[in-house]
Amino acid sequence: MGNQTETLLKTLGHYIDGALCKGNSEQIQPVYNPATGEITKNVALAQESDVNAAVAAAKTAFASWGQVSLAKRTALLFAFRELLAANLDELAAIITSEHGKVLSDAKGELQRGLEVVEMACGIGQLLKGEFSDQVSTGIDVHSFRQPLGVVVGITPFNFPAMVPLWMAPIAIATGNTFVLKPSERDPSAANRLAELWTEAGLPKGVFNVVHGGKTAVDTLLTHPDVSAVSFVGSTPIAKYVHATATAHGKRVQALGGAKNHAVVLPDADIDYVADHLAAAAFGSAGQRCMAVSAVVTVGEAADRVVQAVAGRARTIIVGNGADPGSEMGPIITPESRERIIEAINGAQANGAEVVVDGRNLEVPGHEGGFFVGPTLIDKVMLDDPAYTTELFGPVLVVIRVPDLASAIELVNASPFGNGTAIFTASGEAARTFQRSVTVGMIGVNVPLPVPVANYSFGGWKDSLFGDKHIYGPEGVSFYTRAKVVTSRWPHQELWQEQGSGASYDFPSSE
């Protein structure tokens, strides 16, 4: 960082108050194309004054945006939705160039983000309050929800567009203003989203982007003008975000890490299972918080599952995500690649069997890329880091258990509770499983049970800190707060004739 080659590259700035800006800091960080290993640009890293400028712009904008009618907000959300759809190919190419995922996967990410935008287009229905007539003589009660103010999204590298789209459309539709701090590893998609918001007609200051590291995050978590923080990332950072922001009086939803199990019973269709396990474990190079990273085989299913998944894994085409023939791309950084390889080495040293080995994968023409091939490890010990930690790579470990009860016990012993799945032909087994596991999102013959936009996304245990899941009804609740109004409009003549009805006793409903 800081050599002449990097200095000559374009530096991506922040997007504050409706315009791109360089910021006040001279600190930059390189942005790589993971498929080639080349630095493609630099990104500016915000200092405290840059973050303060973004929050100040959002605070100023909230004074008017929070008063804009639902009809006008909805019209703007529809305009943004159309622009997002029209620019989907461009955004997907940006994501692939900095994250490495294949183009079809990048487009899928954007489609899931679009679902939330479309949900936010119906915000008028979602913000309806309640009314109770004549709860006491001459008294009515009604409730309504109002925006919080300036809210913040701190988002991860693995979904540089989708996760911001899980947050900002709902926050903005409900009347808040938004400051996004995306991952500095793949920052360009955030700026393009900001440009599309502006093109859709969003007033300046309503959506802002600041790039940076710990300085930017800490400033946002402690800023007195920030009302709420949404975070998606690793569990240690989620804990830190939750503890720090709540200590400074903020509402927080902090989504942490995962170790998602897929349980396979002997009655499952093994070919179906193998297809879906390979896709769920190795898609996006395993860099998904909902990726299946542990398959729990029950009884006699084990050998058949291992053989079938191994067959699928060996045929996956790994390459540059921009190549239409690629099915899996690279890892985000060389450091991540080395960490994943060390975990595979450790599992093998502890006696596990590496059935499919992706450690020495080379992609012709991309020798500098950060690649790890699909890896399947059988007979992993339960205390091995390859099983206990979130590797965030294309590594699937196999755990063998004798029965469904043991599988449920294993899933529940994990400190994580993000997602899980069961593959079976038995409705009884599926129902027992879904009622017994301490996990927030469950798939039945579905390996990646990411809820549609009118439900909410979130796990249990160390996968979520805070009491509200992201997007869906809980997202609307998170970005708003309720007021309850009790009102009486006394008839003047009756009041003068019968008295005001005031009492020193606690009021009762009569």
BELMOCOR-V344729 format. One record per residue. RES is the residue in three letters. PSI is psi in radians with two decimals (none if undefined). OMEGA is omega as a letter, one per 30 degrees, with the letter a starting at -180 (NA if undefined). Layout:
# BELMOCOR-V344729
RES/PSI/OMEGA + RES/PSI/OMEGA
This chain:
# BELMOCOR-V344729
MET/2.27/l + GLY/-0.06/l + ASN/3.02/a + GLN/-0.68/a + THR/-0.80/l + GLU/-0.67/a + THR/-0.58/a + LEU/-0.27/a + LEU/2.76/l + LYS/2.45/l + THR/2.12/l + LEU/2.17/a + GLY/-2.98/l + HIS/2.98/l + TYR/1.78/a + ILE/2.31/l + ASP/0.71/l + GLY/0.19/a + ALA/2.71/l + LEU/2.52/l + CYS/2.60/a + LYS/-0.60/a + GLY/3.07/a + ASN/-0.21/a + SER/2.55/l + GLU/-0.04/a + GLN/2.33/l + ILE/2.89/l + GLN/2.45/a + PRO/2.60/l + VAL/2.23/a + TYR/2.72/l + ASN/1.88/a + PRO/-0.36/a + ALA/-0.44/a + THR/-0.35/a + GLY/0.08/a + GLU/2.53/l + ILE/2.17/a + THR/-0.43/l + LYS/3.07/l + ASN/2.78/l + VAL/2.37/l + ALA/2.42/l + LEU/2.09/a + ALA/2.51/l + GLN/3.11/a + GLU/-0.67/a + SER/-0.56/l + ASP/-0.76/l + VAL/-0.73/l + ASN/-0.65/l + ALA/-0.70/l + ALA/-0.76/l + VAL/-0.69/l + ALA/-0.71/l + ALA/-0.73/l + ALA/-0.68/l + LYS/-0.75/l + THR/-0.75/a + ALA/-0.56/a + PHE/-0.55/a + ALA/-0.59/l + SER/-0.69/a + TRP/-0.64/l + GLY/-0.27/a + GLN/-0.05/a + VAL/2.48/a + SER/2.70/l + LEU/-0.62/a + ALA/-0.76/a + LYS/-0.67/l + ARG/-0.77/a + THR/-0.74/l + ALA/-0.70/l + LEU/-0.68/l + LEU/-0.68/l + PHE/-0.72/l + ALA/-0.72/l + PHE/-0.68/l + ARG/-0.76/a + GLU/-0.70/l + LEU/-0.69/l + LEU/-0.77/l + ALA/-0.69/a + ALA/-0.49/a + ASN/0.34/a + LEU/-0.75/a + ASP/-0.73/l + GLU/-0.78/l + LEU/-0.70/l + ALA/-0.72/l + ALA/-0.67/l + ILE/-0.80/a + ILE/-0.82/a + THR/-0.67/a + SER/-0.43/a + GLU/-0.49/l + HIS/-0.74/a + GLY/-0.28/a + LYS/2.70/a + VAL/2.71/a + LEU/-0.70/a + SER/-0.62/l + ASP/-0.70/l + ALA/-0.70/l + LYS/-0.66/l + GLY/-0.70/l + GLU/-0.79/a + LEU/-0.64/l + GLN/-0.70/l + ARG/-0.57/l + GLY/-0.68/l + LEU/-0.61/l + GLU/-0.71/a + VAL/-0.67/l + VAL/-0.77/a + GLU/-0.65/l + MET/-0.74/a + ALA/-0.43/l + CYS/-0.39/l + GLY/0.52/a + ILE/-0.48/l + GLY/-0.71/l + GLN/-0.66/a + LEU/-0.36/a + LEU/0.14/l + LYS/2.33/l + GLY/-2.84/a + GLU/2.71/l + PHE/2.29/l + SER/2.08/a + ASP/2.38/l + GLN/0.85/l + VAL/-0.50/l + SER/2.99/a + THR/2.00/l + GLY/0.14/a + ILE/2.30/l + ASP/2.72/l + VAL/2.34/l + HIS/2.77/a + SER/2.68/l + PHE/2.87/a + ARG/2.47/l + GLN/2.72/l + PRO/2.83/a + LEU/-0.70/a + GLY/-2.22/l + VAL/2.15/l + VAL/2.73/a + VAL/2.48/l + GLY/2.19/l + ILE/1.97/a + THR/2.75/a + PRO/2.99/a + PHE/-0.45/a + ASN/-0.40/l + PHE/1.37/a + PRO/-0.26/l + ALA/-0.75/a + MET/-0.83/a + VAL/-0.76/l + PRO/-0.59/l + LEU/-0.26/l + TRP/-0.39/a + MET/-1.08/a + ALA/-0.78/a + PRO/-0.70/l + ILE/-0.74/l + ALA/-0.78/a + ILE/-0.73/a + ALA/-0.56/l + THR/0.02/l + GLY/0.07/l + ASN/2.94/l + THR/2.72/a + PHE/2.39/l + VAL/2.10/a + LEU/2.25/l + LYS/1.64/a + PRO/3.03/l + SER/2.39/l + GLU/-0.14/l + ARG/-0.59/l + ASP/1.31/a + PRO/-0.25/a + SER/-0.57/a + ALA/-0.63/a + ALA/-0.75/l + ASN/-0.66/l + ARG/-0.66/l + LEU/-0.71/l + ALA/-0.72/l + GLU/-0.68/l + LEU/-0.66/l + TRP/-0.78/l + THR/-0.75/l + GLU/-0.57/l + ALA/-0.23/l + GLY/0.15/l + LEU/2.27/l + PRO/2.61/a + LYS/2.50/l + GLY/-0.22/a + VAL/-0.62/l + PHE/2.11/a + ASN/2.67/l + VAL/2.21/l + VAL/2.26/l + HIS/2.66/l + GLY/-3.06/a + GLY/-2.36/a + LYS/-0.63/l + THR/-0.80/l + ALA/-0.76/a + VAL/-0.86/a + ASP/-0.64/l + THR/-0.71/l + LEU/-0.70/a + LEU/-0.45/a + THR/-0.03/a + HIS/2.26/a + PRO/-0.35/a + ASP/0.04/l + VAL/2.23/a + SER/-0.52/a + ALA/2.66/a + VAL/2.24/l + SER/2.34/a + PHE/2.48/l + VAL/2.23/a + GLY/-2.67/a + SER/2.78/a + THR/-0.79/l + PRO/-0.72/l + ILE/-0.63/l + ALA/-0.73/l + LYS/-0.76/a + TYR/-0.79/a + VAL/-0.80/a + HIS/-0.82/a + ALA/-0.76/a + THR/-0.84/a + ALA/-0.70/l + THR/-0.58/l + ALA/-0.37/l + HIS/0.39/l + GLY/0.38/a + LYS/2.63/l + ARG/2.37/a + VAL/2.37/l + GLN/2.02/a + ALA/1.87/a + LEU/2.17/a + GLY/-2.70/a + GLY/-3.00/a + ALA/2.73/l + LYS/1.57/a + ASN/2.19/a + HIS/2.48/l + ALA/2.09/a + VAL/2.26/a + VAL/2.06/l + LEU/2.75/a + PRO/-0.40/a + ASP/-0.02/a + ALA/2.70/l + ASP/1.88/a + ILE/-0.62/l + ASP/-0.76/l + TYR/-0.80/a + VAL/-0.81/a + ALA/-0.74/l + ASP/-0.81/a + HIS/-0.61/l + LEU/-0.76/l + ALA/-0.76/l + ALA/-0.72/a + ALA/-0.51/a + ALA/-0.63/a + PHE/-0.21/l + GLY/2.45/a + SER/0.49/a + ALA/0.55/l + GLY/0.16/a + GLN/1.02/l + ARG/2.45/l + CYS/-0.23/l + MET/0.13/l + ALA/2.52/l + VAL/2.05/a + SER/-0.11/l + ALA/2.17/l + VAL/2.22/a + VAL/1.87/a + THR/2.31/a + VAL/2.15/l + GLY/-2.27/a + GLU/-0.05/l + ALA/-0.38/a + ALA/-1.06/a + ASP/-0.67/a + ARG/-0.69/l + VAL/-0.82/a + VAL/-0.81/a + GLN/-0.77/a + ALA/-0.75/l + VAL/-0.68/l + ALA/-0.72/l + GLY/-0.74/l + ARG/-0.77/a + ALA/-0.64/a + ARG/-0.29/a + THR/-0.07/a + ILE/2.30/a + ILE/1.98/a + VAL/2.29/a + GLY/-2.89/l + ASN/2.25/a + GLY/-0.40/l + ALA/-0.21/l + ASP/2.11/a + PRO/-0.38/a + GLY/-0.19/a + SER/2.47/l + GLU/-0.32/l + MET/2.43/a + GLY/-2.81/a + PRO/3.10/l + ILE/2.70/a + ILE/-0.66/a + THR/2.79/l + PRO/-0.55/l + GLU/-0.72/l + SER/-0.71/l + ARG/-0.81/a + GLU/-0.66/l + ARG/-0.71/l + ILE/-0.78/l + ILE/-0.69/l + GLU/-0.65/l + ALA/-0.69/l + ILE/-0.78/l + ASN/-0.76/a + GLY/-0.73/l + ALA/-0.72/l + GLN/-0.72/l + ALA/-0.48/l + ASN/0.12/l + GLY/-0.03/l + ALA/2.76/a + GLU/2.05/l + VAL/1.72/a + VAL/-0.77/l + VAL/2.20/a + ASP/2.02/l + GLY/0.25/a + ARG/-0.62/a + ASN/0.46/a + LEU/2.32/l + GLU/2.33/l + VAL/2.00/a + PRO/2.31/a + GLY/-0.11/a + HIS/0.78/a + GLU/-0.40/l + GLY/-0.01/a + GLY/2.86/a + PHE/1.22/a + PHE/2.45/l + VAL/2.26/a + GLY/2.90/l + PRO/2.32/a + THR/2.26/l + LEU/2.17/a + ILE/2.15/a + ASP/2.72/l + LYS/0.82/a + VAL/2.43/l + MET/2.57/a + LEU/-0.32/l + ASP/0.14/a + ASP/2.37/l + PRO/-0.46/l + ALA/-0.43/l + TYR/-0.70/a + THR/-0.40/a + THR/2.76/l + GLU/1.81/a + LEU/-0.51/a + PHE/0.86/l + GLY/3.07/a + PRO/1.06/a + VAL/2.14/l + LEU/2.12/l + VAL/2.58/a + VAL/2.21/l + ILE/2.26/a + ARG/2.27/l + VAL/2.78/a + PRO/-0.49/a + ASP/3.03/a + LEU/-0.71/l + ALA/-0.70/l + SER/-0.64/l + ALA/-0.78/l + ILE/-0.73/l + GLU/-0.71/l + LEU/-0.82/l + VAL/-0.75/a + ASN/-0.34/l + ALA/-0.30/l + SER/2.47/l + PRO/-0.28/l + PHE/2.71/l + GLY/0.79/a + ASN/-1.25/a + GLY/2.74/l + THR/2.89/a + ALA/2.72/l + ILE/2.39/l + PHE/2.06/a + THR/2.78/l + ALA/0.05/a + SER/2.03/l + GLY/-0.63/l + GLU/-0.80/l + ALA/-0.73/a + ALA/-0.73/a + ARG/-0.72/l + THR/-0.78/a + PHE/-0.89/a + GLN/-0.44/l + ARG/-0.28/a + SER/-0.45/a + VAL/2.51/l + THR/1.15/a + VAL/2.52/a + GLY/-0.53/a + MET/2.21/a + ILE/2.36/l + GLY/2.40/l + VAL/1.87/a + ASN/0.41/l + VAL/2.02/a + PRO/-0.47/a + LEU/1.42/a + PRO/1.07/l + VAL/2.08/a + PRO/2.63/l + VAL/2.93/a + ALA/-0.41/a + ASN/0.07/l + TYR/-3.04/a + SER/2.63/a + PHE/2.26/l + GLY/2.65/a + GLY/-2.94/l + TRP/3.08/l + LYS/-2.30/a + ASP/0.19/l + SER/-0.07/l + LEU/2.30/l + PHE/2.08/a + GLY/2.94/a + ASP/0.13/a + LYS/2.27/l + HIS/3.01/a + ILE/2.62/a + TYR/-3.00/a + GLY/-2.84/a + PRO/-0.65/l + GLU/-0.50/l + GLY/-0.74/l + VAL/-0.76/l + SER/-0.70/a + PHE/-0.70/a + TYR/0.13/l + THR/2.87/l + ARG/2.60/a + ALA/2.57/l + LYS/2.48/l + VAL/2.21/a + VAL/2.17/l + THR/2.11/a + SER/2.62/l + ARG/2.38/l + TRP/1.49/a + PRO/2.49/l + HIS/2.17/a + GLN/-0.77/a + GLU/-0.72/l + LEU/-0.69/l + TRP/-0.78/a + GLN/-0.54/a + GLU/-0.71/a + GLN/-0.15/a + GLY/2.95/a + SER/-0.36/a + GLY/0.12/l + ALA/2.56/a + SER/2.62/l + TYR/-0.12/l + ASP/2.76/l + PHE/2.38/a + PRO/2.37/l + SER/2.86/a + SER/1.98/a + GLU/none/NA
